[in-house]
Amino acid sequence: MPDKKPFQRLPLDACPVNYSIRLQPNLKAFTFEGSEEIQVEVKNSLTSITLNCCDIDVKEASYQADGSDKIKGEISYKKEDETVTFSFPSEIKSGNGTLSVSFSGELNDKMKGFYRSKYTSSDGEERIGAVTQFEATDARRAFPCWDEPAVKATFDVTLVVPKDRVALSNMPVKSESPLGGDTKWKVMTYDRTPVMPTYLLAFVVGEYDFVEGRDADGVLVRVYTPVGKKEQGQFALDVAVKTLPFYKDYFQIAYPLPKMDLIAIADFAAGAMENWGLVTYRETALLIDPTTSSANTRQWVALVVGHELAHQWFGNLVTMEWWTHLWLNEGFASWIEYLCVDHCFPDFDIWTQFVNQDLGRALELDALHNSHAIEVPVGHPDEVDEIFDAISYSKGASVIRMLHDYIGDKDFRTGMNKYLNKFQYSNAFTEDLWEALEKASGKPVEKVMSTWTQQMGFPVIKVDEKQEGDNRVLILTQEKFCADGQLPEGNESKWLTPVSICSSSSPSSPVKHILMEDSTTTVTVENVKPGDWVKLNSGTVGVYRVQYAPATLETMISAVKDRTLPPRDRLGLQSDLFALARAGMVPSVDAFKVASAFVNEDNYTVWTDLSGSLGGQGLLLQYTDADKAYKNFCLNLYKNVYKTLGWDAKDGESPLNAMLRDLMLTKMGRCGDSDVVAEANKRFEAHVSGATQLLANLRSSVYITVLANGNEDTFNKMLQLYDAADMQEERVRISRSLGSIKSPELKKKVLQFAMSDKVRSQDTVFVIAGITGSVEGREIAWQFVQDNWTELHNRYKGGFLLSRLVKTTTENFVTEDKAKEIENFFNEHSAPAAERTIQQSCENIRLNAKWMQRDSAKVSEFLKNQIYK
């Protein structure tokens, strides 16, 4: 693997105070012309000024000190460092002046910097728009600048655009006028921005409709949609109008800008981007069709809107000092988005879903030896891109949730307000937040939290217990949890772990809280009768796994069966058990036995997590002769909930029931349940013929079921539905399902389709991943990645989509030979932005290989011997 690239931050002898930028994109030639006048404060005398610059051709640069003559600069580039240096013939003394630069650049097709986005006009014509994505380090592709989060300035933006196009930036329009005598172009100027970093600047040029409203404080909120689809912006508008006042109230600081725009972009790599006052989204993360959008998509849109609007304070008003502290931005926003959605939509029971979506993802990744600490020293842009991962987002959010629980909501809010007020319009380090929360709560926040952010991993707490009269005495031991069960030699990781304990007499609220500081501690829980259960990690708020003695686990089984153990605790119990089984710390057969106790489960999120746990084992069992027995086990487990929910929605049912029905039908369809397959085929044919439209909440499960059990005719019908679909949500639903088809030849067709113009570049990776659910599909996908590496790497290098592609096409193999093959391939084909992902994938393959040797025969025998009534 390549070594870290040498890296230095920009010299700050000269700093920007204000950028006045003028850009004119050419939507036919895919270029732009630009000029900027930067008000600069020179702190120490100098003869050159270095800025960030990438793929930009600087035509001229000059500097004029206030009250002096203009001097011209000589231009030189350091491509590898993404910088341009202007060298001047005479010394520039400290003081203020203006740096003037004229330049041109490319409207690229890489979804970063100032780039072009294809969209279809309302009359079906393909057109080009121009949009931006600057985080982390791509503002330098649009204009030469100090492209670092701590170098903040104000911005005056002018855009010269075709007169029939919408042109937006962070601030409201200040003026609009024709360009000289030219009737085809207009000149748009925008109000000056607050002091902010370059990565939050944004411009969008295209054709849009919008819906608008005002929040309770009079802030104008608009949602921009493709032309003719403004009704699809209404749901996000309703969420945004509720969300801004919620955050204002939570932080006790008003939203600082006069407007808030949310806009759907056709070609967009991430889910969304929190540009101050102009938040950009993938269409699928913003648009909701009143009739064809599923409950899952509504929830996703609500979470993404909640996440991006939280950044307007946390990230935009106060910005991390350097990318090492990225987790503060992303972890915090990933936590508070749930708080916001819980406020707007209590019927989503969203905090239970947090345990599955964020805590679960974090624990899975962070148990690997190739994980990383939440805070990672980063330098070169390649390294920055790599940390936009489940550690920064999901583990970050999980430790914030644990901290919030540890100090309580009141003190948490007081500390947040102090922090935001102290550092507004400037930058902060992680320690600054700890200090504010420590002062507010009087608890040792920095001492506790540094153990969670500065070292990778998390503990497993092992529980032994004994009864003493009416008391239960727990002997707790904590050590680092490793995915392979092997503690590295000399590892002395220690955490200060807030531990909460609940019991059968108080299942929903903890009877005891402790801060576990040592590797072993003893806790007495009063008034616990013999035979009653006692459980650690009440509400599954702590970032740790728990290992119980078999007898202790046995006492909780009945509480799972009769659901007296609350949903988050039921979820955590089986999640821990499957993780311990994968690590070889408990027998995998025991995990399957406990899974059987969930036969009466009715909670959507518990089922999501449990079916995911089982699915992980199912992928491995595909390499044995017990695949059919595994499917029978699952079908027997799912049958009760299937009987209860059926196919059709009940009047007034919760969105969670709709989501549970979709989950169950998908799982049973994949397992080949004859009733489910027959009904899915019937409904699919009625949908294709136009007789009866499939409801939005059933589409995903029906599509996957008919494809997994279908032939070429099914496949072709699905492609016709794709071509006819008007909504991006539907196209994504279909394209991600296509890989479920069994035929190897058709799987190869899915890959050709994924690379074609029919699929947006940002979706290709997920369509390829769709074929990896079977042994044969995995081989085909990995071969395809190798054969097409040059094209794929050029398309996605330096972005998170490359890591996603590598992860999904490699991590589920099961032999040492395969791990070596993958390592060898990437030794010859460098992919720095995916380097950590490659190591994690190979580690996962070796974990799979160990599981196959150790557990596959026993689990296979257990499953084959099951007798179902």
Residue pairs with C-beta under 8 A, 6 or more apart in sequence:
1 826
1 827
1 835
1 838
1 839
2 830
2 832
2 835
4 379
4 380
4 383
5 80
5 379
5 380
5 382
5 383
5 832
7 81
7 379
7 380
8 81
8 379
9 148
9 322
10 50
10 51
10 52
10 83
10 146
10 148
10 151
11 50
12 43
12 146
12 151
13 42
13 43
13 44
13 46
13 49
14 40
14 41
14 42
14 43
14 46
14 49
14 92
14 99
15 40
15 41
15 43
15 146
15 151
15 153
16 38
16 39
16 40
16 41
16 145
16 146
16 151
16 153
17 39
17 40
17 41
17 96
17 153
17 154
18 38
18 39
18 153
18 154
18 155
18 156
18 192
19 36
19 37
19 38
19 39
19 143
19 145
19 153
19 154
19 155
19 156
20 36
20 37
20 38
20 39
20 155
20 156
20 158
21 34
21 35
21 36
21 143
21 155
21 156
21 157
21 158
22 34
22 35
22 36
22 158
22 159
22 160
23 32
23 33
23 34
23 114
23 142
23 143
23 157
23 158
23 159
23 160
23 203
24 32
24 33
24 34
24 159
24 160
24 161
24 185
25 31
25 32
25 107
25 114
25 130
25 159
25 161
25 205
26 32
26 33
26 107
27 107
27 116
27 127
27 128
27 129
27 130
27 162
27 205
28 128
30 106
30 107
30 108
30 109
30 116
30 128
31 104
31 105
31 106
31 107
32 104
32 105
32 106
32 107
32 114
32 130
32 142
33 103
33 104
34 102
34 103
34 104
34 105
34 142
34 143
35 100
35 101
35 102
35 103
36 100
36 101
36 103
36 143
36 144
37 98
37 99
37 100
38 98
38 99
38 100
38 101
38 145
38 153
39 96
39 97
39 98
40 49
40 63
40 96
40 97
40 98
40 99
41 95
41 96
42 65
42 92
42 93
42 94
42 95
42 96
42 97
43 94
44 94
45 91
45 92
45 93
45 94
46 91
46 92
47 87
47 88
47 90
47 91
47 92
48 73
48 85
48 86
48 87
48 88
49 63
49 73
49 85
49 86
49 88
49 92
49 99
50 83
50 84
50 85
50 86
51 83
51 84
51 86
51 140
51 144
51 145
51 146
51 147
52 82
52 83
52 84
52 137
52 139
52 140
52 144
52 145
52 146
52 147
52 148
53 77
53 82
53 83
53 84
53 140
53 144
54 82
54 113
54 138
54 140
54 141
55 105
55 106
55 108
55 113
55 141
56 84
56 103
56 104
56 105
56 140
56 141
56 142
56 143
56 144
57 103
57 104
57 105
58 75
58 84
58 101
58 102
58 103
58 144
59 102
59 103
59 104
60 72
60 100
60 101
60 102
61 72
61 73
61 75
61 86
61 99
61 100
61 101
61 102
62 70
62 71
62 72
62 73
62 99
62 100
63 70
63 71
63 73
63 86
63 88
63 92
63 97
63 98
63 99
63 100
64 70
64 71
64 97
64 98
64 100
65 92
65 93
65 95
65 96
65 97
66 95
66 96
66 97
66 98
68 97
70 100
71 88
71 89
71 90
71 92
72 88
72 89
73 86
73 87
73 88
74 86
74 87
74 88
75 84
75 85
75 86
76 84
76 85
76 87
77 83
77 84
77 85
78 84
78 85
82 137
82 140
82 381
84 144
86 99
86 101
101 143
101 144
103 143
103 144
105 113
105 114
105 141
105 142
107 114
107 115
107 116
107 128
107 130
108 114
108 115
108 116
108 141
109 115
109 116
109 267
109 761
110 795
110 799
111 133
111 267
111 268
111 269
111 761
111 762
111 799
112 133
112 138
112 141
112 269
112 798
112 799
113 132
113 133
113 134
113 138
113 139
113 140
113 141
113 142
114 130
114 131
114 132
114 141
114 142
114 203
115 130
115 131
115 132
115 133
115 267
116 128
116 129
116 130
116 131
116 267
117 128
117 129
117 130
117 131
117 206
117 265
117 266
117 267
117 268
118 126
118 127
118 128
118 129
118 266
118 267
119 126
119 127
119 128
119 129
119 206
119 207
119 226
119 266
120 126
120 127
120 226
121 127
121 207
121 227
122 226
122 227
122 228
127 206
127 207
129 165
129 204
129 205
129 206
129 207
129 265
129 266
130 203
130 204
130 205
130 206
131 202
131 203
131 204
131 205
131 206
131 265
131 267
131 268
131 280
132 142
132 201
132 202
132 203
132 204
132 275
132 280
133 268
133 269
133 270
133 273
133 280
134 142
134 147
134 198
134 199
134 200
134 201
134 202
134 275
135 199
135 200
135 273
136 199
136 323
136 326
136 381
136 384
136 385
136 388
137 147
137 199
137 381
137 384
138 147
138 199
139 145
139 147
139 198
139 199
139 201
140 147
140 198
142 203
145 198
146 153
146 198
147 198
147 199
148 197
148 198
148 322
149 197
149 199
149 319
149 320
149 321
149 322
149 323
149 427
150 197
150 319
150 321
150 322
150 427
151 197
151 198
152 195
152 196
152 197
152 319
152 425
152 426
152 427
153 195
153 196
154 192
154 193
154 194
154 195
154 196
155 170
155 192
155 193
155 196
155 201
156 189
156 190
156 192
156 193
157 169
157 170
157 171
157 189
157 190
157 193
157 201
157 203
158 187
158 188
158 189
158 190
159 167
159 169
159 187
159 188
159 190
159 203
159 205
160 179
160 185
160 186
160 187
160 188
161 167
161 185
161 186
161 188
161 205
162 184
162 185
162 186
162 205
163 178
163 183
163 184
163 185
163 186
164 207
165 205
165 206
165 207
166 204
166 205
166 206
166 207
166 208
166 224
167 186
167 188
167 203
167 204
167 205
168 202
168 203
168 204
168 224
168 261
168 263
168 278
169 188
169 190
169 201
169 202
169 203
169 204
169 278
170 190
170 193
170 196
170 200
170 201
170 202
170 257
170 275
170 276
170 277
170 278
171 190
171 191
171 192
171 193
171 257
171 258
171 259
171 277
172 190
172 191
172 258
172 259
173 188
173 189
173 190
174 189
174 190
174 191
175 187
175 188
175 189
176 186
176 187
176 188
176 189
177 186
177 187
178 185
178 186
178 187
179 185
179 186
179 187
191 258
193 201
193 276
193 277
194 256
194 257
194 276
194 425
195 425
195 426
196 276
196 316
196 319
196 425
197 319
200 274
200 275
200 276
200 316
201 275
202 273
202 275
202 278
202 280
204 224
204 263
204 265
204 278
204 280
207 226
207 227
208 224
208 225
208 226
208 227
208 263
209 224
209 225
209 226
209 227
209 228
209 229
209 230
209 233
210 222
210 223
210 224
210 225
210 230
210 233
211 222
211 223
211 225
211 230
211 231
211 233
211 234
211 237
212 220
212 221
212 222
212 223
212 237
213 221
213 237
213 238
213 241
214 220
214 221
214 241
215 221
215 240
215 241
215 242
215 244
215 245
215 255
216 241
216 245
217 244
217 245
217 248
217 254
217 255
219 244
219 255
219 257
219 258
219 259
219 260
220 258
220 259
220 260
221 237
221 240
221 241
221 244
221 259
221 260
221 261
221 262
222 237
222 259
222 260
222 261
222 262
223 233
223 234
223 236
223 237
223 240
223 261
223 262
223 263
223 264
223 286
224 233
224 261
224 262
224 263
224 264
225 232
225 233
225 264
225 286
225 287
226 264
226 266
226 283
226 287
229 287
231 289
231 290
232 287
232 288
232 289
232 727
233 262
233 264
233 286
233 287
234 288
234 290
235 288
235 293
235 298
235 301
236 262
236 286
236 287
236 288
236 301
236 305
237 262
239 301
239 302
239 305
239 306
239 344
240 260
240 262
240 305
240 309
242 343
242 344
243 305
243 306
243 309
243 340
243 344
244 255
244 260
244 309
246 340
246 343
246 344
247 255
247 309
247 310
247 312
247 313
247 336
247 340
248 254
248 255
250 336
250 339
250 413
250 416
251 313
251 413
251 416
251 417
251 420
252 413
252 417
253 313
253 317
253 417
253 420
253 421
253 424
255 312
255 313
256 312
256 317
257 276
257 277
257 312
259 277
260 277
260 279
260 309
260 312
261 277
261 278
261 279
262 279
262 281
262 286
262 305
262 308
263 278
263 279
263 280
263 281
263 286
264 281
264 282
264 283
264 286
264 287
265 280
265 281
265 282
265 283
266 283
266 728
266 760
267 760
267 761
267 762
268 280
268 281
268 282
268 283
268 762
269 762
269 799
269 800
269 801
270 282
270 800
271 281
271 282
271 285
271 304
272 279
272 280
272 281
272 282
272 285
272 286
272 304
272 307
272 308
273 279
273 280
273 281
273 308
274 307
274 308
274 309
274 311
274 312
274 315
274 316
274 333
276 312
276 316
277 312
279 308
279 309
281 304
281 308
282 728
282 762
283 728
283 729
284 297
284 300
284 728
284 729
284 732
285 300
285 301
285 304
286 301
286 304
286 305
287 293
287 301
287 727
287 728
287 729
288 297
288 298
288 301
289 696
289 727
289 729
291 696
292 696
292 727
292 729
292 730
293 696
293 727
293 729
294 658
294 662
294 696
294 697
294 699
294 700
294 729
295 655
295 656
295 658
295 659
295 662
295 696
295 697
296 659
296 662
296 697
296 700
297 696
297 729
298 655
299 341
299 345
299 348
299 350
299 655
299 659
302 341
302 344
302 345
302 348
303 337
303 338
303 341
303 350
304 337
306 336
306 337
306 338
306 340
306 341
306 344
307 333
307 334
307 337
308 333
309 340
310 332
310 333
310 336
310 337
310 340
311 329
311 333
313 420
314 328
314 329
314 332
314 333
314 336
314 420
315 329
315 332
315 333
317 420
317 424
317 425
318 419
318 420
318 423
318 424
318 426
318 427
318 428
319 329
319 426
319 427
319 428
320 326
320 328
320 329
320 427
320 428
320 429
321 427
321 428
321 429
322 378
323 378
323 384
323 387
324 375
324 376
324 377
324 378
325 375
325 428
325 429
325 430
326 384
326 387
326 388
326 392
327 374
327 375
327 387
327 391
327 392
327 393
327 395
327 396
327 430
327 453
328 396
328 428
328 430
328 433
330 388
330 392
330 393
330 396
331 374
331 392
331 393
331 395
331 396
331 397
331 399
331 400
332 396
332 397
332 400
334 358
334 393
334 394
334 396
334 397
335 358
335 396
335 397
335 398
335 400
335 401
335 404
338 350
338 351
338 353
338 354
338 397
341 348
341 350
342 348
342 350
342 351
347 654
347 655
347 656
348 655
348 656
349 567
349 604
349 605
349 656
351 568
352 567
352 568
352 571
352 603
352 605
352 606
353 605
353 608
354 397
354 401
355 540
355 568
355 571
355 572
355 575
355 605
355 609
356 571
356 605
356 608
356 609
356 612
357 394
358 393
358 394
358 397
358 398
359 394
359 398
359 401
359 540
359 543
360 575
360 609
360 612
361 390
361 394
362 390
362 391
362 394
362 395
362 397
362 398
362 543
363 458
363 543
363 545
363 575
363 579
364 390
364 579
365 371
365 389
365 390
365 391
365 394
365 395
365 840
366 391
366 395
366 456
366 457
366 458
367 457
367 458
367 481
367 482
367 483
367 579
367 583
368 483
368 840
368 843
368 844
369 482
369 483
369 484
369 488
369 843
370 836
370 839
370 840
370 843
371 391
371 456
371 457
371 840
372 387
372 391
372 456
372 836
373 391
373 453
373 454
373 455
373 456
374 391
374 392
374 395
374 396
374 399
374 452
374 453
374 454
375 430
375 453
375 454
376 383
376 387
378 384
378 386
378 387
381 798
382 798
382 832
382 833
383 832
385 798
385 799
385 800
385 833
386 803
386 832
386 833
386 834
386 835
386 836
386 837
388 800
389 800
389 803
389 836
391 456
395 543
398 543
399 449
399 452
399 453
399 543
401 541
402 452
402 498
402 541
402 542
402 543
403 412
403 437
403 445
403 448
403 449
404 412
405 498
405 500
405 539
405 541
406 443
406 448
406 498
406 515
407 415
407 437
407 440
407 441
407 443
407 445
408 441
411 437
411 440
411 441
411 442
411 443
412 437
412 440
412 441
414 440
415 433
415 436
415 437
415 438
415 439
415 440
415 441
416 436
416 437
418 436
418 439
418 440
419 428
419 432
419 433
419 436
419 437
422 432
422 436
423 432
430 453
431 446
434 445
434 446
434 449
434 450
435 445
435 446
437 445
438 444
438 445
438 446
444 496
447 496
448 496
448 498
448 515
451 494
451 495
451 496
452 458
452 495
452 543
455 493
457 480
457 481
457 482
457 493
458 480
458 481
458 495
458 543
458 544
458 545
459 478
459 479
459 480
459 481
459 493
459 495
459 497
459 544
459 545
460 478
460 479
460 480
460 481
460 544
460 545
460 546
460 547
460 580
460 585
461 476
461 477
461 478
461 497
461 499
461 516
461 536
461 544
461 545
461 546
461 547
462 476
462 477
462 478
462 479
462 546
462 547
463 474
463 475
463 476
463 536
463 546
463 547
463 548
463 549
463 552
464 474
464 475
464 477
464 549
465 472
465 473
465 474
465 475
465 534
465 549
465 552
466 472
466 473
466 475
467 473
467 528
467 530
468 524
470 526
470 527
470 528
470 529
471 524
471 525
471 526
471 527
471 528
472 503
472 524
472 525
472 528
472 532
472 534
473 522
473 523
473 524
473 525
474 501
474 522
474 523
474 524
474 525
474 534
474 536
475 520
475 522
476 499
476 516
476 520
476 521
476 522
476 523
476 536
477 519
477 520
478 494
478 495
478 497
478 516
478 519
478 520
478 544
479 487
479 493
479 519
480 487
480 491
480 493
481 544
481 545
481 579
481 583
482 488
482 583
483 579
483 582
483 583
483 843
483 844
483 847
484 583
484 584
484 846
484 847
484 850
485 583
485 584
485 585
494 519
495 516
495 544
496 515
496 516
496 517
497 515
497 516
497 542
497 544
498 513
498 514
498 515
498 516
498 542
499 513
499 514
499 515
499 516
499 523
499 536
499 537
499 542
500 510
500 512
500 513
500 536
500 537
500 538
500 539
500 541
500 542
501 510
501 511
501 512
501 513
501 514
501 523
501 525
501 534
501 535
501 536
501 538
502 508
502 509
502 510
502 511
502 534
502 535
502 538
502 539
502 569
503 511
503 525
503 528
503 532
503 533
503 534
503 535
504 528
504 532
504 533
504 534
504 559
504 564
505 511
505 527
505 528
505 532
507 559
507 564
507 565
507 566
507 569
508 566
509 538
510 538
510 539
511 525
512 523
512 525
514 521
514 523
525 534
528 534
531 555
532 555
533 552
533 555
533 556
533 559
533 565
534 552
535 546
535 556
535 565
535 569
535 573
536 542
536 546
537 544
537 546
537 569
537 572
538 569
539 566
539 568
539 569
540 568
540 569
540 571
540 572
540 575
545 576
545 579
545 580
546 572
546 576
547 576
547 580
547 585
547 586
548 556
550 590
553 577
553 590
553 594
556 565
556 573
557 594
557 597
559 565
560 570
560 573
560 594
560 597
560 598
561 597
561 599
561 600
562 600
563 570
563 600
563 601
563 602
565 573
567 603
567 605
567 606
570 598
570 601
570 603
570 606
571 603
571 605
571 606
571 609
571 610
573 594
574 591
574 594
574 595
574 598
574 609
574 610
574 613
575 609
575 613
577 586
577 590
577 591
577 594
578 591
578 613
578 616
578 617
580 586
580 591
581 587
581 588
581 590
581 591
581 855
582 588
582 616
582 847
582 851
584 850
584 851
584 854
584 855
587 855
587 858
588 617
588 851
588 855
588 858
588 859
589 855
589 858
589 859
589 862
591 613
591 617
592 617
592 633
592 859
592 862
592 863
595 610
595 613
595 614
595 637
596 637
598 606
598 607
598 610
598 637
599 636
599 637
599 640
600 640
601 607
601 610
601 641
602 641
602 644
602 660
603 656
603 660
604 656
604 657
604 659
604 660
604 663
605 656
607 641
607 660
607 663
607 664
608 663
611 634
611 663
611 667
614 634
614 637
617 630
617 859
618 627
618 630
618 631
618 634
619 773
619 812
620 814
620 848
620 851
620 852
620 856
621 627
621 630
621 856
621 859
621 860
621 863
622 774
622 775
623 775
623 814
623 852
623 856
624 856
624 857
624 860
625 860
626 856
626 859
626 860
626 863
626 864
629 860
629 863
629 864
629 866
630 863
631 671
631 672
632 671
632 863
632 866
632 868
633 863
633 866
634 667
634 668
634 671
635 668
635 671
635 673
636 866
636 868
638 664
638 667
638 668
641 660
641 664
642 664
642 665
642 668
642 676
645 657
645 660
645 661
645 664
646 661
647 661
647 665
647 679
647 683
647 698
649 657
649 658
649 661
649 695
649 697
650 657
658 697
659 697
661 697
661 698
661 701
662 697
662 698
662 700
662 701
663 701
664 701
665 676
665 680
665 698
665 701
665 702
665 705
666 700
666 701
666 704
666 705
668 676
668 705
669 676
669 677
669 680
669 701
669 702
669 704
669 705
669 706
669 708
669 709
670 704
670 705
670 708
670 740
670 773
672 708
672 709
676 705
677 705
677 706
677 709
680 701
680 702
680 705
680 706
680 709
681 705
681 706
681 709
683 692
683 694
683 698
683 702
684 694
684 702
684 703
684 706
684 714
684 717
686 692
686 694
687 693
687 694
687 702
688 717
688 720
688 721
694 702
699 730
699 733
700 733
700 737
703 718
703 733
703 734
703 737
704 737
704 740
706 714
706 718
707 714
707 715
707 718
707 737
707 738
707 740
707 741
708 740
708 741
708 742
709 742
710 741
710 742
711 743
712 743
712 746
714 741
715 738
715 741
715 743
715 746
715 749
718 734
718 737
718 738
719 738
719 753
721 730
721 734
722 731
722 734
722 735
722 758
723 758
725 731
725 734
731 763
732 763
732 766
735 753
735 754
735 759
735 763
735 766
735 767
735 770
736 763
736 766
736 767
736 769
736 770
737 770
738 750
738 753
738 767
738 770
738 771
739 747
739 750
739 767
739 768
739 769
739 770
739 771
739 772
739 773
739 777
740 770
740 773
741 747
741 750
742 774
744 776
744 777
744 780
747 771
747 776
747 777
747 780
748 780
748 784
750 767
750 768
750 770
750 771
751 768
751 771
751 780
751 781
751 784
753 759
753 767
754 764
754 767
754 768
755 764
755 788
755 791
759 767
761 795
762 801
764 795
765 796
765 801
765 804
765 805
765 808
766 804
768 781
768 784
768 785
768 805
768 808
768 809
769 781
769 804
769 805
769 808
769 809
771 777
771 780
771 781
772 778
772 781
772 808
772 809
772 812
778 809
778 812
778 813
781 808
781 809
782 809
782 810
782 813
782 822
784 809
785 792
785 805
785 806
785 809
786 825
789 829
792 802
792 805
793 802
793 829
793 831
796 802
796 805
797 831
797 833
798 833
799 833
800 833
802 831
802 833
802 834
803 833
803 834
803 836
803 837
805 834
806 831
806 834
806 837
806 838
806 841
807 837
807 840
807 841
810 822
810 838
810 841
810 842
810 845
811 840
811 841
811 844
811 845
812 844
812 845
812 848
813 819
813 822
813 845
813 848
814 845
814 848
814 849
814 852
815 845
815 849
816 845
816 846
816 849
818 845
819 842
819 845
819 846
819 849
822 838
822 841
822 842
822 845
823 838
823 842
826 834
826 835
826 838
831 838
